[in-house]
Amino acid sequence: MSLAAISGDSVYNFGEVLATPIVGALVGTPNEWLGELLRCFNRGDIEQFNMLVDTYSNEYFAQPALKLRHSFIKEKLALLSLVNFLFETPSHDRNIPFAAIADRTRLPLDQVEWLAMRAMSLELIKGSMDEVEQILHVDWVQPRVLDNDQMSHLAERLGEWSEKVTNASHFITDQTPELLG
């Protein structure tokens, strides 16, 4: 199941895969690295992926699904890195410079436009690009099953939003006492 999810053409939501008890069965086995690889894909963590491939290169490249689709797997991870980056970015601040995307995805700047178009064609994101200004404008990111770290990040963002709403409410109340009193 791990190999199919990692190398499959249409699996871009690893939270669902990680939620299954089958992945837990890998713990303590020689294939435990596959579970780590799945978690790495869920986070879009390119550095961790490179470390795992280096550490388990014999095991990784012994798997035909991974060996034959290695270029595709790296592309998929770059897409997941972009999606996770956008998830972490507040929705009101999703005008992302290509340079920031290149930095996060570890891609050359001239490949960011292609990555964004690929993410849009797969309906992982919706938005538009300003190729002159090299900005990606993102309106929507595909919903996903979140792990505990992602839930904590979301809870933090909701807390910030709640604080802004409270401050706006206090401001309106202070500025318009005759309307509300």
N, C-alpha and C positions, 0 to 999 in steps of 0.2 A: 504494500500500500504506500509506503514511504517513497519508494522509487517511482511509482506511478504518479504520485502527487508532484514530486520534484521535476520529473521529466515530461509530464503531461502538458498538452497544448492549452487546455482550458482551465486548469486549476491555478487560481491566483488568490484564493482565500484559504490560507493554511490554518486559521483558527479552528475551522470545522474539523480538519484532519487531526490537529493536536488535541481536540476535545474527545477523541475516541479512546477507549481503553487499550486498543491495540498498540498505540504508540508507547504507552506505559510498560508494555511487555518487553520493550527493547532495553529497559534499564537493567544494568548488571550483566548484559550479554555482550558478545564481541561486536554486535551491531548497534550498540548504544549510540555511536557516532551518527547514525541515521536520524535518530530522534533530535540530536543537537542540530543536525543539518536542517530539519524541518523547522525548528524554533528559529534558526538563523534566517530562513526564508520568510517566516512570519514577521520578523522584525525588519526585513530588508537589509540585513547587516552584512555588507560586503567584506569588511575586514575579518569578521568571524568566519565567513565562508572560506576566505583565502587561507586562514589559519587551519580550519578543519581539513581542507583539501590537501594542504601541505602535510599535516600530521597524519592523515589517513589516506595518503595518495595511493598506496597499493590497494587498499580496500575500495576506495572510490573508483579508480580506473579498472578494477576487476569486475565492476558492474557494467554490463554492456549498455544498459539504458542511460547510465551517467556518462560513460566514455563516448558513446556515439553522439550524444546530444549535449556535450559539454558547452559548446558555443551558445546553443539555445538556452541552456540552464543559466549561463552568465547573463544573457539578455533578460531572461525572466527575473533574475535577482535584481538587475538594474531597474526594471519596471517596479518591482516590489519596494525597492529602496525609495523610488520617487513617490509611490503611493503612501508609504509610511511617513516620508518627509512632509507631504501635503497634509496627512492626517494630523501631524504634530503642529502644523501651522494654523493659527486661528483663521476662521473663514473670512474675517474682514481684512485679512492681511495676505491673501493668496495671489498677489502679483509678484511672482517669484523670478528673480533674475536668472538667466541661463547659467551664469557663473556659479550661483549658489547650488543649482541643480548638478552642475558638473562636479562641484566639490563633494556633494553628498553621495552621488552615484559613482564617483571615481572614473567618470568618462571624460574624454577630451571635449572641450567646449563645442567643437564642430559636430558632435554627435547628439547634443542635447535636443535639438529640433527634431531629429529623427525619433528619439526616445519619447518625446512628448506626443508626436503624431501617432506613434505606435500605441501609447497608453490610451489615446483618444479613440483609435480604431478598435481597440479591445474593450472599449467602454469602461475602462478602469477610472477614467476621469472625463469631465466635460469642461470645456473652456475654449480659449483662443490663444493665439500667439501673436506677438508683435515682433516680427523677425528683425526689424530695423533697430528697435530698442532692446532686443533680446530679452523679452519678458514673457513669461507664461502666465496668463490670467486663468485661474481655475475657479469654476463655479460649483463644481460637484465632484466628490470623491466616492467611489463605490463603497457602499456599506460593507463592513466586515465583522467577523466574530473577533472579539478582543480578548487578549490575555490579561493577566493581572496588572502588569506594568502599563499596558495601554489603557486599562480601566482607571488606574491611578492618574495617568496623564489627563484623561477625559474629566475625571472628578476635579482635578486642579483647575482645568479650564472652566468648568461649570461654576466653581467657586469664584473665580475671577469675574465671570459674567454676572453672577448674583451680586457681587460687590458693586459692579458698575450700575446695575439696575437700582440698587438701594441708594447709591450716591445720586443718580439721576432723579429718583423719587424725592429725596431730601432737597435737592436743588429746586425742583419744581414747587415743592411745598413752601420753601423759603421765599421764592420769587413771586408767588401768586397767592398770598394768604387770603386775599379778599375773594378769590374764586373758590377756594377749597374750604374756607372757614365758615 
